[in-house]
């Protein structure tokens, strides 16, 4: 059974004529007859009394009642699919690091809540290195993370650039400094991100390049945790410059520029290559890619 056969039966019931039904449906009379005969053969019953005027049998009337329900459901489905093109809706599973979540997601998601209330988001916070893998294996729909390496299975788009800076508590012996060198970091207790984060990998490369062995006193999984430990003066740390805007403004952290760390790191949106994008994901990607860089890095 197919939708065309149901539409033909409905048209015959209204016109009481195979010929008139064919004219309305742009079908020949033999094609109309063949569709009805196919239905009757499939359900092993007679649906139409072919005497003039043509009428439905009792079984045909029951069949039509259910057929009309099916056609109504199909029409509703068509309308909902059409609505998806006009009104973005659906769910997005979004993954990012804790510092990015605190830094930019409130502005981005508040915009979407106002503009597209039918788009629902679920946020997962995780180490930066896991974001790309989770997008690739389908656990996440979209990720926002540091783009450190190319992956042929993932589409990426740069949103803004960040750098890393040394931060210390105002009570730290180095707090009066504005600049220092990477060489000085080997002499102070360091609070580091865990080895599976991109920030830690970057810092390890820097230390290796300058043949330095840092004094690591603590390893934590997120920049937010690292900042809290630095604030109570348990050590110094190297974290995202954009993640410390509030702490610097409040005076709970002092930042110290380290020339060797002054490299730009792209932060971008990622999603799996070739996957189906629902209307919510399409709208999110379109809008977030179109946002100016200062929308992400503003300190307000």
Number of C-alpha atoms within 10 A of each C-alpha: 11 8 11 12 18 21 17 21 26 20 18 23 19 12 16 18 19 24 17 17 23 20 13 12 14 11 16 15 15 11 14 21 16 13 18 20 17 13 18 16 12 10 11 10 13 17 23 21 13 14 8 8 10 16 19 20 15 13 12 19 17 12 16 19 11 12 19 15 11 14 16 12 12 13 12 12 12 12 11 13 12 11 13 15 12 10 17 19 20 15 15 20 17 22 29 26 25 19 22 23 20 13 19 18 16 11 15 16 16 12 13 18 13 9 11 17 14 15 20 15 16 11 15 16 16 18 23 26 20 19 24 28 17 18 24 22 11 13 14 23 23 26 27 26 26 27 21 15 6 9 14 9 15 16 16 21 16 17 22 19 17 17 16 23 21 22 27 27 24 18 14 18 11 18 16 13 11 11 12 15 12 16 15 11 20 14 11 16 16 23 24 27 24 17 17 13 21 19 24 18 16 16 18 16 11 15 18 12 9 11 10 16 13 19 15 15 13 16 15 16 19 21 25 17 15 23 26 15 19 22 21 15 16 18 23 28 27 26 26 19 17 20 24 23 18 14 15 14 11 10 12 19 27 25 26 19 18 19 12 15 17 12 11 11 18 16 19 18 23 26 25 24 14 9 10 10 14 16 20 22 23 13 18 19 17 11 13 17 15 10 13 11 13 10 15 19 18 12 14 7
